[in-house]
Amino acid sequence: MRTRVFCIFIISFFSLVFVSTASADFEKGFQALIEKDYKVARKEFLKSAKVRNWDSAYYLGSIYQYGLGVRKSVKKAKKWYETGAENDNAKSIYGLGVLYKDGLGFKKDEYKALELFQEAEKLGSAEATYAIGELYYYGIAVIQNYDLASERFSKALNMGVDAAHFRLGYMSELGLGIQKNLETAFKLYETGAKLNDQNAQFRLGEFYYNGQVITQNNEAAAEWYMKSAEQGHAAAQHRLGYMNIHAELGGIDYKKAYEWFSKSAEQKYAAAQFELAVMYENGEHVKKSMKKAVKLYQQAAEQNHAHAIYYLADFYFFGVGLKLDREKAIEYYTRSADLGLMDAQLKVGVFYFDGVDVERNFPTAFRWFEEAAMMNNPEAQNYLGMIYGNGLHGQVNLITSYMWFYVASLNGQTDAYQNLKSLEASLDKGTIEKATNMANKWIENYNNGKINTL
């Protein structure tokens, strides 16, 4: 009896020693990870994993997955996640889910990822709860549901997932799944930004930049953009470049603009590729190079950047930087117009109105002029006046014709003013008053941000 009790005591003693050692090694590894001393972190996590601290398996997997102090190895990451998962470690099961979601080490399987995230969530993984929220947010492997996404993000926030501040802030800003509230969004971004979340820092910068909720302040905006950009946030890097090239932080600084645009463009951020292309086209801080400009415009265009597509259309149309190709030019102008670029909509409308390099088509011209006119483009509004006044798309409608000439002339379109005066001679006072009232109502709606229809 004494021997049995002694043996049990010895086993218990050594178990406590192992647990204590594993815990100490894990804490050392975790602290080293925070301090970005990845060599020490890996060493301590390896020691901890040997004595069955399975959280260490997750962090070792992460070290290899993201190449923290070691060469990236999805194979080794997968091995460590699987080791932890076999021992019901919630974090490791979550890590396997990420690999399945992104198709790393496994064939991409978002449904399998969801299954693993749900299993990890049941075991208490806050990261898995957040990940399920993202699946609901984007509609991946589930029907998109902002309500369920916000529930998961709220739960993850209460479990200590810092990134949830940004997600809930963004949903509050746009009113997705929760009531729109800019004040709440600002507070969530501010908290997340102070916790060094790069997405929250960028959005907080946007609030300062645009003067939302708080007084507009470029310096404060730049401070938060800088914190975000230094962590590699492509949009923040682009914004800093934009502020420097547009003298929003003092004078124009092409050097800093180029540096930030380059960092952002390296991450394939379309807006930065476009701005960098403009610098090469104009020779701003860099040696002028149409070849580099065209390449960057093309890279941005591949991501459906409307302005980049429009610039390429100009190159094809005029034979500058690219071989002259009018058919290709109109194709690109139309692509840009489809993406909502007002200048492209006007230009395509003019092509079809005048029959330039395309067969004349007034209904098609009308469509594009109307798109641009609704964005308050005075030239497009003048063209609409002509179309309605001459019955080029349906019956003659002099009231609507007058209305558009009136709106366009108030916007400074001189041809519209002349057309307005010519039309007045054939209209009675009551008709002019009705058309003027229609115009003023349209302008009021536009100024109040309401969608205008006739």
N, C-alpha and C positions, 0 to 999 in steps of 0.2 A: 504494500500500500504506500509505504514511504517512498519507494522507488518510482511508482507511477506519478505521485504528486510532484516529486522532484523533476521528473522528465517533463511534465506539463509546464512547470515553472520555467525550465530551461527554454522550451519551445516558445513560450510566451515572451520571455525576456529577449530572445534573439529576434522575434517578430517585431517587438517594440523598437529594437535597435535598428532593424532594417527600415521600418517605417520612418523613424526619426532621421536616419541617414538620407533616405530617399527624399524626404521633405526638405531637408537642408540643402541637398544638391539641387533640387528643383527650384527652390527659392533663389539660390545663387545663379542658376541658369536663367531664370525669369528676369532677375535684376540686370544681368548682363545683356539680355535681349533688349530690354528697355534702353539701356545705355549704348546699344548698337555695337557691343563687343561680341560679335557673333562667334568668334573662335572659342571664347570662354563659355558662351551660352551652349554651344554644341557639346563641348566637353562635359559640362555639368549635367545637361539633359541625358547624355549617354550613360553617365554614372547612375542617374536617377532611374532611367528606364531599365537598367540591369537588375534593380531591386524592385521592379514592378510598379513604378509610378507611371501609369499609362497616359497621364496628361503630357508627360515628357515625350511620349511617342508622337502625339499630335504636333508639338512644337518642333520636333526633329523633322517631321514631315513637312511642316511649313518652311523650315530653313532650307530644305532641298527644293521644295516647289518654287520658292521665290529667289533662290540663289543668294541667300544671306550669308556672306562670308565663304561660300562654297560654290562650285560650279552647279548650275541648275540641273536637277535630275528628277524628272517626273517618276522615273522608275523607283528611285530611292524614297521619294515622297510617298508613293503608293504603298511601298513595303511597310513604312512606318505607320501610315494611317491604318492599313490592314491589321498590323500587329495590335494597335490600340483598339480597333473595332472588334477584333476577336475576343477582347477582354471587356467588352461592353463599355468602352470609354466614349462618352458622348461627343467630346470634341473631335476625336478621331473619326467617328462615324460621320460627323458633319464634314470633315476634311475629305472623306471619300465622296460624299455628295457633291462637293465642289468640283472634284475631278470628273465625275460623271456629267455634271451640268456643262462644263467647259470642254468636254471631250479630250481630257488629258490622261493618257495612260489607259483609257477605256474608249470604246466607241461612244460618242455623245449620246446620252440618254437622259433627257430632262425628267422623264417620269420616274426613272430609277433614282435620280437625284432627289426628287420630291419625297419618295419613299424613305430614303436615308435621312433626309432632314427631319421628317416626321418622327422617325425612330429616335434620332438624337434629341429632338425637342422633348420627347417623353422622358428621356434620361436627364433633362435639365439643361440642355445646351442653349444658351442665350443666342449664340451665333446662328444656330439652326432656326430659332424663332424669327430672327431678323431675315434670314435667307428665305423662309417661307413667305414672309411679308413681301419680299422682292418678287417672288414668283407670282403672287396675286397682283402686285402693282403692274407688272409687265404682261400678265396673262400668259405665263410660261408654264406648260403642263397642267394648267388650271384655267378656268374662265376668268378673265380679268375682273377683279372686284376690289375697288378702292376701299370699301368699307372693311373688308376682311384684311386688306393690306394694312390699313391704319390701326386695326386692332392688334395685329402682330407687331407692328413697329412700336406701339405704345407699351406692349408687354416687354419687348426687347429693351426699350428705354428704361423701364423699371428694373430690369435685370442688369443694367449697367452697360449696354451697348451704345457707345458714344455716337456712332454713325446715325443712330435713330433720330438724333436731334435734327440733322439735316433733312432726313426723309419726311419727318412730321412737319418740319418747318416749310418744306416745299409744298406739301399737301395743304397746309394751312394757307400758304400764299396763293395757291390756285383754286382752293376749295374742292379738293379731290378727296372724297370719302369723309371729309369733315368740313365744318363750316368755314368759309373763307374768312380769314382774320389776319391782316397784315401785321398787327401789333404782336399777336401770338407768334407768327412766323419770325418776326424780327428777334423776339426773345429766345426762341429756339435756336436760330442761327447764331446769336450772340453767345449762348451757352456752349454750343457745339464748337464755335470758332475758338473760344478760350480753352477748349479741350484739345485743340490743335487738329480738328477735322478740316481737311482742305476744302471739301465741298461746302461746308458751312461758312468757312472763311470767305470763299468766293461769293456766295450769295449775300453775306453781310456786306461785302464790298459793293455789290450791286445796289443794295439798299441805300448806302451812302452816296454812291455815284448818281443814282436817279432821284435822290431826295424822297424816298418812300418812308413814311412814318417819322423819319428823322431829317433834320436839316441837311440839304445837299452839301457834301464836303468831299472834294476830290482828294485832299490829303489823307483823310481817314479811309476813303475808299482804296487808295493806293497802298496804304499800310496793310490792309487786309488782303488785297490782291497779292502783295509781295509775300506774305506768309503762306498763302495758298500756292503761289507760283513756285516758290522755293521747294515745295514738296512735289512739284511736277504737274500741277494742275494746268492743263493746256489752255483752257478758256481764260484763266487768270493771267497766264503768260501773254496771251493775245491782247488782253485788255490793257496790260502795262505797256505793250508795244504801241497800241492805239493811242493811249494817253500821251506817250512821249512824242509820237509823230504829229499829233494834233495840238501840241502845246498846251495840254491840260494840266501840266505839272510845272508850269513856268514857260520856258522857251521850247522850241522844237529841238529834240535830241534824236537825230537820225541813228546815231550809234547805238543808243540804248534800245530804240525801237527795233532796229535790225536784230540785236541780240535776243530780245524777247520773242519777236516774230519767228526767228530761226528755231528757238527751243520749242515753241508751240508747233511749228510746221513739221519738225522732226517727229512729232507725235501724230502727224497726219490731220491736224486740226485745219479744216478747210478755210476758215476765215483768215487764219495766219498765212496759209499758203497763198491766198489771194493778195494780202497786203504785201507779202514779200515779193510777189510777182510784179506788183505796181512799182516797188522800189527798183527792181531790176529793169523794168521797162523805162523808167524815168531817170535811172542812174542816180538815185538818192542814196548817198553814203557808199554805194557799191558801183563798180564799173558797169556801165550800161550793157545789158545783154538781153536781146530779144529772145535768144534761144532759151536761156534760163527762165525768162518771164513766161514764155509759152508753155514750157514744161510744168511750171508751178500752176499756171492757170488751168492746164489740163488735169493736174492732180486734184485741184479744188473742184473742177467741173465734174470729175468722176464721182464726187460726193454731192452732186447736185447743188453746188454753190451758184446761185442765180447770176450774180454779178460776173463771176469768172466765165460762165457760159456766154454771157452777153459780150464780154471783151473778146472772147474767141470768135464769136459771130462777126464782130467788127473786123478782126484780122482776116477772116475768110472773105468778107465782103469787099474790103479794100486791097486785099493781097499784101498786107503788111504782117511780117512775121510768119505767115503761112501762105501757101499757094492760093491765089485767087480762086474762089469757088462759091458762086452766088447761091447755088442750091444748098450747099452745106451751111452757108451763112444763114439762110432763112430757116433751115432746120434748127440751128442753134438759137436764133432769135425766138423761135416758137417754143423751144424747150425752156428758155429763160422766162418767157411770158407765162407759160404753164405753171411755173414756180412762183408766179405772182409779182415779178419785177415790172413795175409800172412803165419804165422807159421802153422795155421790150414789148409790152402790150401795145403801146402807142405805135412803135415802129412797125410791128406786124400788121396793125390796123391800117397804117398808111400804105404798106406794100399791097394789100388786097384792095384798098380804096382806089389807088392809082393804077393798079395792075403792073407793078414794077417787079420783074423777074418771076411773077406768078400770074395766073389768070385772074382778071378782075372779079371780085366776089364781094358784093356789098353786105350780104348777111354775115359773112365771116369778118369783114371789116367792122361791122356794127358790134359784133360780139366783143372784139378786142378793145374798141373805143369805149364801150360801156364799162368793161372791167377797169380801165384806166380812169375813166371819168368818175367812177364811184370812189376812187382814191384822190379825187379833187385835182386831176390833171387838166389844166385849162385848154391845152391843144386838143385833147380827146373830147372835151366838152364842146368845143367849137365844131369838131367834126360831127358829133351827134346832132348838133343844131342843123347842120347842112343835110344830114341824112333824113331827119324828120321833116325838114322844110321842103325837101325835094321828092319825098316819097320813095327813097332809094331802098327802104326796107319796110315794106308795108305801105299803108296809105299815108298821104300827106297829113302831117299833124303840126299845124302852125303854132299852137299853144305850147306844145312840148319843145318845138324848135326854138321859140322865143325864150322859154325857160332856160334852155342850155346856153344859148347865146348870152343871156343875162348873167348866169353864174360864171361863165368863162370870162366875160368882160370885167366882172368884179375881181376876178383873179388876175387881171392885167393883160388878158389876151386881146391885142389890138384888132386883129381880124374879126374877132367875135363882136367887138364893139361896133365895127362898121356894118357887120351883118345884122346886128340888132337894130341899128338905125334904119337900115334898108327895109327890114321887115315891119317896123313900126308903121310905115306909111300905108301898109295894106291891112292893118288891124284896127278895130275900134277900141275905144277906151276900156270897155268892160272886159274884152279879151286880154288886153295888155295887163289889166289889173289882176285878172285870174292867173295869168302866166307868171307875173311878178310874185304873187303870193305863193305859188308853187315853188318858185326859185328860192324865196326866203325860207320856206319850210324845209327845203332840201338842205340849205346851208345851216339852218338851226340843228337839224338832225345830225349832219356831218360834224359840226362843232361839239355836239354832245356825245359823240362816239356811237351814234345809232346807225344801224345798217339801213341804207337808203334803197328804196325801191320805188318805181313809178307806178 
